[in-house]
Amino acid sequence: MPREHIAKVLERRTPALMAIEGVAGTGEGREGADTVLVVFVVRKTSELAASIPSELDGWRVVIREVGKVTAPPP
């Protein structure tokens, strides 16, 4: 059975991922030759990593630490 397109998975799963304290965003990324679902976190801790699944709907999840994300001033 083919996997659902990653954009659809992100659309459906991002609200729950963003509800996890420390998650700054989600996106589509590359890990070598593979397309992966990326969860961006402020600071990667073992507790936070344990609360984020390693796979969602057939897509591997990669956690990337990005620090605090803020919008630029207008």
N, C-alpha and C positions, 0 to 999 in steps of 0.2 A: 504494500500500500504506500503510495507516494506521500511524502511529508507535506504538510500545509506550508505555503509560502512564508518565509521568515517575517515579512512585513505584517502579515495577518497575525502571526503569533505575537509579535511585538505589540501590535495594536490591542490585542486582547489581554496580554499578560503584564504590560507596563504598569497599569494602575496598582496592582497587587505588589509588584516589585518596588514601586515608588513609596508604598506605605511602610516599607522596612526602614527603620531609622538608620541613617548613614548612606542610603542609596541616593546618588545625585542624578542618575539618568540611565537610559538604556539605549541600545542601538545595535546596528548590524556591523560586524567587523570581519576581519580575516585573521586566521591563525594558520600560518603556512599556506597550504592550498585550500584549506577548509573555510567555509563561511560559518561564522559563529554568532550567537546572540551575546552581546556584551552588556554587562551590568557595571556601570561606573559608580565607584564608591568614594566617599570623602577620605576614609582611611580604612585600609584592609586589615581587619582583625580576624582572629580565628573564630570568635563568636559571630561576627557578621558573615563570614564565609560559610559557617554552618547553617545560617538561616536562608541562604540563597541556593536553590537547586543547581546541581551540576548539569542538568539536562532539562529542557522544556519542549514538549511536543516533538521530540526527535532531534532537536537542535542542541548542540553542546553549548553550555554557558561558560563564558570566561569573565572573570572579575578583574577590573582594571582600576587601580587607585588614581584619582585625579585631583584630590584635594578639594577645598571648598570652591564651589562654582557660584559665581555671581554675575549678574547682568551688567553690561557696561552702562555708564551714566548716559542719560538722553542727550 
